[in-house]
Amino acid sequence: MWDQFRLFVGLLSNTPIWNRTDKPVQDNDSDSDDEEELEQEESAANVINANLEREPRKFTPRPRARPPYAMYGEDPIPVGSDAEVKDLLDEESTRKEEKVITFLNDPEDCIKVFLSSYMRKQGLIWHKPNLSNMPRLVGFFVRFLIRNRTFPESAHERDFRRCLEIIDRAQNDLPLTAQIATSLPDDFNESCKTCWGTKADGYKPLANKPEDPDAEADESVNMDEPKSKKARLDDDSDKPDPTVSAKTAIDKFEEELKAANVEVIKLDEDTIMKEAVLESILDNVDDIEVTASNDNSWGGWGSSNDDPSSFATKLEEPDPWAEVIANWGPSKVQTLTAFLGPTALPLTHTAGVVEWSVRRVKSLAPPPHPNTVQKSPVSNEEDADAVDIELERQLAKVVLEPWLGWDKAGDEMPHLSKPRILESSRGPIISTNDDVAVDPNAQDTTPSAVSVDKMKPHDPTKDDITILVEPKVLEALSVGLGIGATWVQMAREQDFAEEAKKKKKKKSKSKKVPQRYWYVEEVILVLPSYHT
């Protein structure tokens, strides 16, 4: 870890790899050279060293630091002289100095990059201890510089003290990124996925279409034919039956034996099996152990009793590979009944807008006290308001705001740099610029598709969303963390119902449109709050 930080800030250089083109390539595969080396080793082994002085201890050289992954796979640089080698080393030394200058000019930004995007690109975040050890290591280095006044200028000291604020946030955020990845989606969100199906993008099988239209027509004709007819057409009548051919060969062989005055005796399968079993028993009689026991159990074959002459078979140890491992089975399917009991949620709500984006945690709210929640209205029909009240009573709320420009460089995940409305989305969307990518197959995306007093159009670049999670998930969340996931809106069935049905339930026009909650289907990316 320390070497990776030194490579990043310029305290350690990447030694370039070159290939000398002015020197001939030595042939190491020559047999004569191998024989000479072998003779020299044998003669050296036979020489008695009279010098008894102890040689100085040689320490194992420190292994070379792993270079960044961007340098992997590069071919050695061809050089033709010592001067070119010196120029190559000077260039690397210049790059090293430039990194140091960049770090000293803006140490706060360099620390942000190293503890966020650089760690992700170099794969350092996938080792869980690095998430807590790396900020601690960098913090020790920065505090060492401040304590020893390595840079006495007040401007440098202020910059390094601001770095400590970023390091303190990293000590809190980085370990939480691993916890969020394993906590979301929780069982409730998995239950919503089970109820309304998968909405996220995935791999879709493509049907193999023949290039020739005539071949496609022939295939459709063959599909209409009965299987028995197709089997008769596909079979080759000239192909001999292998069973008949084998029987004919056996008959010819027996006729040849009879012609040579050899008696042929045919044995049935039962006779062969009896002889094989008898031979196996006779061969294994010596392997049966004769043991004596004071056990007063019933006597008999395979059991032990007071008679020392009785046989007792040796029990074989169970095969561990024959045991069925419970964890290897299919995962448990989560259902809404486990959280809400016999609920009307699948009848009153449906999947609405489906958005993939990176959002930042804005606020966290645990479930309210039962006495502070309004009671559900009593109705003979399924009431969406009553279902929402029950959800608010049992689940926690997480408000997330859009995080535009999280990938400023555009080199980490270019295809995920802006919000996307997926193909499975259903509901009005506001997208007046190129900041949102809307799938052309999404349904009812125009703002006029649904009346405004029934369902508010969703703007992925401005609107906050509120997801419902289990209360225990709040322990893994913190304000400011970024989560890249597939967000699915829990729309109401009445939002997409016909106008005639909706007019019956329509009340005052001034009534506020109820909030639409969301759930998370899959999490792809988790970022610290200072990600750069």
N, C-alpha and C positions, 0 to 999 in steps of 0.2 A: 504493500500500500504506500509506503514511504517513497519508494522508487517511482511509482506512478505520479505522485504529487510533484516530485522533483522534476520529472520529465515535463510536466505541464507548465510549471512556472519557470523553467530554464535553469534549474540548479544541476541538472544532469542532461547529458547530450546523448543522442542516438548515433552511435558510431556507424558511418555509412559502410556499405559492403561494395567492394570493387573487384574487378578482374583484370589482371595485368595481361595486356595483349602483346607486349614487347618481349616476353620471355616464352621460350618453347615449352610446350606441355610435356611433362615427363611421363614416360610409360611405366606405370607401376605394376603392370601385369606381366612383365618379363620374367621368364623362368630362371634366367641366369642371375638376375638380381635377387630373387628369392633364395636361391641356393647360396649365394654369397652371404646374405644376411643370416641365414641359418648357421653357416659355418662360423661366422663371427660370434654369434650367440653361444655356440657350443664351446668355442675356445675361451670366451670370457668366463663361462661358468667353471672351467677347469682351472683358472688362475686363482691362486690363493692370495687374498689381499692381506699383506702384512701390516698395513697401516690400521691400527686399532683406534685411531682418533674418531670420535663421534661427529658425524656431519651435522651441520646446523639444520634445525627443524624447518621444514617447508610447509607453510600454511596453504590450505586449499584456496585458490583464488575465488573471489566472490562472483557468483553467477551474474551474467549480463542481464540487465533489466529488460523485461518484455516490452518491445516497442509498441506503439499504438497500432490498432488493427488496420488503419489506413495505409500503413507501410508494408503490410503482409502481401506476399506474392510478387513483389517488385524484383526485377532481374538485377544482377550485379552490374554496377556501372563500369563500362570498359575504360581503362586508363592505359596510356602508353609510356609513361615515364614517372619518375619520382616527383617531378614538378606538378604533374596532374594530380597525383595523390595528395600532395600538400595543398593544392587549391581546393580539393574536395573536402579535406578536413577543415580548412579555413571557412568554407561556406557553412559547414555545420556549426562551427564556433560562432559565426555571425548570427545564425538563426537562434542559437542558444541565448546570445546576448539580447536579441530582440524580444524574446519571451520574458526575460528578466525585466527589461524596461517596461513592457506592457503590464506586468504584474505590479511594478512600483508606481506606475502612473494611475492605475485604478485597481487596487487590490480587492475592493469590495465586489466589483463586477467579476473579477477572475475567480473569487471564491464561490460566487453564485453559480458560475458556469461549471466549475469543477465538481461541486456537490450536487449537480442536477443533470444537465445534458451530457457532460463528459463522462460521468460515472455510468450513465445508461449506455452510451455508445461503446464504451470499453468493457461492458458486461460486469462492472463491479457491483451493481445493485442486486445481482442474482445470487450473491453469497450473503446470507442474512447477517452474519457478524459484521460485514463491512458497513452496514447501515448505521450501526452505533459506534464502531471503532474509527471510521474515517473522519467524522466530525470531531471526535475527541483528539485524534492525531493532529489534524489541521489547527484545532484550537490551541493545542500545546505549542505548536510552532509560532503562531501569531502572538501568544502571550509571552513566549520567550523573547521575541523581537521587542515587545513593548517594555518588558521588565529590564532588559539589558540596554535599552535605549540605543539599539543598533542604528536607527535613523533618528538623530536628535531633533530634526525639524518638526515643528508642531503640526504642520500639514500632514506629514506621514503618520504621526501618532494618531491624529483624528481619523484618518482613513483606516488604520488598523483597528481602532476601537469600534468603528462601524462594522468591520468584518466580524467582530465578536458577536454582534447582534444576529448576523446571518448564521453563524455557527451554532448559536443557541437555538435558533429556529430549526436548523438542520437536525440537531440532536432530538428534537421532538417530532419533526415531520417524517424524516427518513424511515425510522422504525414503523411509523403508522402506515406508510405506503404498503408494506408487506402485510400488515393486518387487514387493511381494506381489501386487498386483492383476495384474501381468503374469507372475508366476512360478507362481501357483496358478490352476487345477490344472495340474500338470506332466504330462509325457508318460506317466508311470506311472498317474496318476489318470485321465487321458484314456483309457488302455487299459482300465482297469476299467469306465469308462463304456461303452466300445465292447463289452465282454464282456457286461455285464448290462443294458445299455440305459439310457435316460434315466429317472431317478427324480424329478427336480425338478419342481415345478409349472411349467406352461407354458400356452400358449393351446391350447384344444381346440376343434376345429370342431364346431358344432352342426348337426344335420340339420334341414332345413326341413320341419316337419310341417304338413299342411293343416288348417285349422280345421274344415272340413266332413268328417265321417267318410265320407259318400257319395263325396266326391271322392277320398278315400284308397282306397276300394274300387275305384273306376273306374281309378285309377292302377295298382292291383295287377293288374287284369284286362288292362289294356293292356300290362303288362310281360310277361304270358304269351304274347301274340300274337307271331307271327313278324315280323321286321323288314320283309319284303317286303309282308306284309298291312297292317302299320301304315302303310307308305309309301303304299299305294294308298288307304287310308282317309283319310289326311291330305291328299292331293292334291286340288285342286279341278278337276273335269272341265271346268268352263266356262271356265277360265283358258286363254287362247291361248298357243301355244308361241312364244317370241320368235324362234327361228330360222326357223320357217315364215313368220312375219309379215314378217321382214326380206327373205326370198327373194321373197315375193309383191310387196313394194314395189319391189324391183329389177326384177322382170319387167314390172311396169306402167310403170316409168320407161323401160325399153328400148322398149316398144311405142309410147309417146308419141314417142320420138325417131325411130323408124322411120316413124311416120305423118307426121312433119315432114320426111321425106327426109334424115335425118341417119344417116350410116353409123356403126354401133357396132362397134368392134374390141375383142375380148376378149383380154387378155394373161394368160398364166399367171404363176405366182409366180416361176418360174426366170428368165423373161425380165426381170421387174422387178428381181430381185436382181442379175443380170449388169449391167444398165445402171447400177444404183446403185453397184456396185463399180468399174466403169470410170470413172464420173464422179468418184468419190472419189480414185482414183489420179491422174487428170489434174489435179485441183485441188491435190494435194499434191506434185507433182513438183518444184516450186521449193523446197520445204522440205528436200529431201534434200541433205545436205552432201557436197561432194566434197573429200576430204582426201588428202594424200600422206603416205606413211610408208615408212620403211626396214625395216619388219618383214618378215622372210623367211618368214612363215606362208603357208599354202596360199591361193592366190587363189580368188576366188569372190564371189558376191553377198553383200554384208553384211560382207565382210572386207577388210582392207587388205593390199596387197602393193607390190612395187616399181613397179607401173604407176600413175602419178599420175592416170590417168583412171578408175581403178576406184572404185566407190561404197563408202562406209562409212556405215552408218546410225548415228545418234546414240543411245546407250543412255540410256534413261529412268532417272531416279533412283528408287530403291525408295520405296514409300509407307510411311511409319512406322506408319500406322494399320492397314496390312495385316499387320504382324507380330503374332504371337501372344505375348502376355505370359504368362510362366510363372506369375507370382504371381497372376494372375487366375483360375487354375484352382481346383478344389476343394482344400481343405486335406488334408494327409496323414492317413490314418487310422492311429492308434496301436494297436498290438497288444501283448499280453503276451509274445509270443515274443521281441521285441526286448530284453526285460529278463531274462526267466527261461528263455528257450529253450523246448524242448518241455516245457511244464509241465502239471501236472494241476490247476492252480488252478481252471479253469472247471468241473472235474468234482467237486472236493471242496468248493468254496465257492459261495455264492450271496448275493444281496443280501438283507439283513435289515432292521433298523430304519432308517427314513429320517427324519432330523430336520433342521429348519431352525432355526437359533439363532445367537446371537452368543456366541462362546467366546473366552476369553483364553488366550494361550500360557503354559503353566505350566513346561515344561521342554523341552529339545532334546537329542537323543542321536544322534550320528553312528553309522554302521555299525560294529560291533565288529571287532576284529582277527580275521582268519580262523582263527587258532590258538585263539581263546577261544570259538568257537561250537561247540556240540555237533554231532556228525555226524548226518545224517538217517538214520533207521532204514530198513533194507532190507526191502521188502515186495513181494509179487506184486500187491497191490491198491493202489488209490489211497489214500494216507495223508494226511489233513489236517495231522497234526503235522509230517510231513516238508515239506509245502509251506510251513507257517509258518516253519520253521527256515530254509528257503531265502530267504524274504522278509526275515527278520531279518538274514541274512548280507549282502544286497546293498543294502538300503534303510535310510534314516534314520528315526528316530521323533520325532514331535512330539506331546507330551501337552498337551491343552487342557482347561481347566476351565470350568464354566458361568459366564457373566457376567450375572447377573440385575440388573435395574434400570439397565442401561447408558443407557437413555433415560428419565431421571427426569422430565423435563418432559413427555414423551409427545407432543411436537409435531414430532419429527424423522421417525420412521417408526412410527406407532402400530400398524400391522398386523404389525410385526416386533419389537415390544417384548418379547415373551415367546416361549419355544420352541414350535415347532409340529411335530407328527407328521403327515407328509403322507399322502396317499391311497395312495401306492405302498408304504408301510411294511409290513413283515411281521415280527412278533415281539412278545414281551410288553413292556408299558410300565407303569410305575408313575406314576400321575397321580392323586393324592388331593386336589388342590386346583385352583384356577383359574389356577395359574401356567403350566399347559401346555395348549395347544390341540391336541386329538387329532381327526383327521379321522374321521368315522363310517365311511368306507369302508376304513380301514386293516384289515389282516388280523391275527388272532391277537394282539390288543393286550392281552388280559387276562393277568395274571400266571400263571393256571392253565392257559393254553393250551399251554405247554411246560413240561416238568418242570424243576425248579430245578437238579437235578444235571446237566442237559444244557445249559441255556442260562440265564444269569442275566438276570432282567428289568432293563430299562434305565430309569433315572430321569433324565430330561433336566435336572432342577434340581440334582442332587447328584453324579452319576457323571461321572468324567473319561473322555475318549476318547483313543485313540492312533491317529493317522493315519500312514501310510507315505508318504514322499516321497523323491525323488532327493536324494542328498547335497548337490548344488549349491544346492538350495532353502534350505538352512539359512543361507546367507549373507544372504538377504533377511528372515530372521525374527529376532525379539528377544523375550525374555521380557517378558510384560505386554501385548503388542499384542493388540488385539481383531480377530477375523475373523468376519464374518457370512456363512455359507455353508450349502449343503446337504450334510449329512454322511450317508454311507451306510455301514452296518455290513456287514463281510464275514463273514456268518454261514456256518456249515457246513451242508452238505446233510443230515448226520445229525441236526442240530437239529430238522428238520421231518420226519424219516423216521418210519415207523410204529413202534410199540412193539415189535412182534415182531422187526423187523430190528435194533433197537437193543439188545435183550437179548443178542444174540449177542456184541456187542462190549463189553458192560457188564462192568466189572471191580470194583474195590473202591469202596464207596460213599464212602469218605473221600478219594478222589482229587479234587484241585482242578480246577474247571472251567477249561479253557484260555482264555487271553485272546482276545477277539475284536477284531481290528483294524478300522479304518475307512479310508475314502478320501473325498476331497472332490470333489464333482461340479461345483459352480459357486460362485464367490465373488461376493457382491453388495456387501459392505460391509467396509471395513478401517478400524479406529479406533486412535488412539494410546493408550498405556497410561494417560494422565491424562484421558481423554475425560470431559467434563462437559457 
